[in-house]
Amino acid sequence: MPPPPEAAPGPVARAPRTVGPAPAASGRPSAEPSWQECPEGGVRLVEADGDAAMGLRVEGYRLVNCGTGDYVLEGFPEVRLLDKERRPVEVSVGHGSAPITSEVPAVDAPARRVELKPGQAASMALVWRNRVTDVTVPAVEGWVLEVTPKPGAPRLVLPLTRPVDLGNTGQLGIGPWREPSREPSRP
C-alpha cells in the first residue's frame, strides 16, 4: 500500500480557541473551558479570522455571550499583550487604525452600544504592522491576549494560535465592539 500523500503547503484550518477568566494568583494558567462551561462573567473570548498582507495585519476576535442574561458592551475593550513567557509586551494601544495605516472598516467603525442576547457574539479587531524600523530594537511578538470586555468585567486571557508580530513598531490599533454576528454561536 503506498504511503499517504503529504499535506500541501498553505494555511491550516484550526478550531477556534476559547478562554475564560485570567489565571489564578498562582500564575498557572487554568485549563481551557469546554463549550459546556461558561466562564465567570458569562462571556467567552474566541479567535476569529485574520488577514496578513504585505506586513499589515488585521485579526478578529469574538466575545460570545454564554451566560443566561443579556450582556451589554459600549465602546472599546481594554487589551494587553503578553509574550510567550506571559510578560507584558510594550506597545502603544490606540483606538482606530491611525497612525498604523489608512482606514480599516472593522477598526475605524464608530463605537456603539451592543447588546448580546444569550448565544450571540460581538466582534472586535486589532490592526498592526509587522515592520522592523530600527535594527537596534528587538522585534516583539504577543502570544497571549488579555481582554477586559467592559469596565468592571472579569479579564479574559486568550492564548493565540497566531502571534501579534509587531516587529518593533510598538503600535497596535483596536476597533470597537461591533454588532452581534448572524452566525449561530455555541452557548
Secondary structure as GFF3:
##gff-version 3
##sequence-region A 1 187
A	DSSP	beta_strand	18	19	.	.	.	ID=ss1
A	DSSP	beta_strand	43	53	.	.	.	ID=ss2
A	DSSP	beta_strand	56	65	.	.	.	ID=ss3
A	DSSP	beta_strand	71	74	.	.	.	ID=ss4
A	DSSP	beta_strand	78	82	.	.	.	ID=ss5
A	DSSP	beta_strand	92	95	.	.	.	ID=ss6
A	DSSP	alpha_helix	105	108	.	.	.	ID=ss7
A	DSSP	beta_strand	113	116	.	.	.	ID=ss8
A	DSSP	beta_strand	121	129	.	.	.	ID=ss9
A	DSSP	beta_strand	140	148	.	.	.	ID=ss10
A	DSSP	beta_strand	156	167	.	.	.	ID=ss11
A	DSSP	beta_strand	171	174	.	.	.	ID=ss12
###
